[in-house]
Amino acid sequence: MTQAEQQLADDKMRAEIAKMIAETGKIRRETDWYVAIVASTMTLAIVAVVKLFL
């Protein structure tokens, strides 16, 4: 493998790593919102059940 081919392979690998890091960040942000939405939904469901029986 020539020096130019090695440099191209390294650049492709760095680009792929950067893409994966960006995708991981996106998934983490979505997960944070998911937890908040589930928690608020559960709270509203508990309030609705309590209001029905009181």
GROMACS elastic network, one bead per residue, 0.5 to 0.9 nm:
[ bonds ]
;  ai    aj funct       b0    kb
    1     4     6  0.81859   500
    1     5     6  0.60970   500
    1     6     6  0.64234   500
    2     5     6  0.52191   500
    2     6     6  0.61895   500
    2     7     6  0.86281   500
    3     6     6  0.50664   500
    3     7     6  0.61394   500
    3     8     6  0.86419   500
    4     7     6  0.50664   500
    4     8     6  0.61944   500
    4     9     6  0.86302   500
    5     8     6  0.50622   500
    5     9     6  0.61585   500
    5    10     6  0.85815   500
    6     9     6  0.50881   500
    6    10     6  0.61479   500
    6    11     6  0.86239   500
    7    10     6  0.50492   500
    7    11     6  0.61611   500
    7    12     6  0.86521   500
    8    11     6  0.50857   500
    8    12     6  0.62141   500
    8    13     6  0.86146   500
    9    12     6  0.51461   500
    9    13     6  0.62019   500
    9    14     6  0.86900   500
   10    13     6  0.50772   500
   10    14     6  0.61853   500
   10    15     6  0.86227   500
   11    14     6  0.51133   500
   11    15     6  0.61831   500
   11    16     6  0.86418   500
   12    15     6  0.51058   500
   12    16     6  0.62065   500
   12    17     6  0.86722   500
   13    16     6  0.50904   500
   13    17     6  0.62059   500
   13    18     6  0.86357   500
   14    17     6  0.50983   500
   14    18     6  0.61657   500
   14    19     6  0.86165   500
   15    18     6  0.51075   500
   15    19     6  0.62051   500
   15    20     6  0.86988   500
   16    19     6  0.50559   500
   16    20     6  0.62342   500
   16    21     6  0.86727   500
   17    20     6  0.51062   500
   17    21     6  0.61913   500
   17    22     6  0.86777   500
   18    21     6  0.51275   500
   18    22     6  0.62895   500
   18    23     6  0.87162   500
   19    22     6  0.51808   500
   19    23     6  0.62551   500
   19    24     6  0.86613   500
   20    23     6  0.50571   500
   20    24     6  0.61091   500
   20    25     6  0.86473   500
   21    24     6  0.51010   500
   21    25     6  0.63031   500
   21    26     6  0.87549   500
   22    25     6  0.51756   500
   22    26     6  0.63527   500
   22    27     6  0.88030   500
   23    26     6  0.50823   500
   23    27     6  0.62764   500
   23    28     6  0.86900   500
   24    27     6  0.51403   500
   24    28     6  0.62136   500
   24    29     6  0.87279   500
   25    28     6  0.51177   500
   25    29     6  0.62831   500
   25    30     6  0.86825   500
   26    29     6  0.52314   500
   26    30     6  0.62647   500
   26    31     6  0.86407   500
   27    30     6  0.50991   500
   27    31     6  0.61114   500
   27    32     6  0.87274   500
   28    31     6  0.50313   500
   28    32     6  0.63340   500
   28    33     6  0.88692   500
   29    32     6  0.51995   500
   29    33     6  0.65556   500
   29    34     6  0.87410   500
   30    33     6  0.52265   500
   30    34     6  0.61684   500
   30    35     6  0.88461   500
   31    35     6  0.63476   500
   31    36     6  0.87722   500
   32    35     6  0.53976   500
   32    36     6  0.65160   500
   32    37     6  0.88362   500
   33    36     6  0.51243   500
   33    37     6  0.61372   500
   33    38     6  0.86145   500
   34    37     6  0.51788   500
   34    38     6  0.61611   500
   34    39     6  0.85686   500
   35    38     6  0.52432   500
   35    39     6  0.61210   500
   35    40     6  0.86616   500
   36    39     6  0.51817   500
   36    40     6  0.62097   500
   36    41     6  0.85711   500
   37    40     6  0.52487   500
   37    41     6  0.60769   500
   37    42     6  0.85937   500
   38    41     6  0.50909   500
   38    42     6  0.61436   500
   38    43     6  0.86227   500
   39    42     6  0.52074   500
   39    43     6  0.62605   500
   39    44     6  0.87580   500
   40    43     6  0.50283   500
   40    44     6  0.62258   500
   40    45     6  0.86007   500
   41    44     6  0.51532   500
   41    45     6  0.61476   500
   41    46     6  0.86795   500
   42    45     6  0.50241   500
   42    46     6  0.62157   500
   42    47     6  0.86433   500
   43    46     6  0.52176   500
   43    47     6  0.62703   500
   43    48     6  0.86692   500
   44    47     6  0.50643   500
   44    48     6  0.61262   500
   44    49     6  0.86689   500
   45    48     6  0.50704   500
   45    49     6  0.62358   500
   45    50     6  0.86330   500
   46    49     6  0.51764   500
   46    50     6  0.61491   500
   46    51     6  0.85828   500
   47    50     6  0.51446   500
   47    51     6  0.61219   500
   47    52     6  0.86542   500
   48    51     6  0.51620   500
   48    52     6  0.62837   500
   48    53     6  0.89457   500
   49    52     6  0.51507   500
   49    53     6  0.65671   500
   49    54     6  0.87781   500
   50    53     6  0.54052   500
   50    54     6  0.60676   500
   51    54     6  0.53075   500
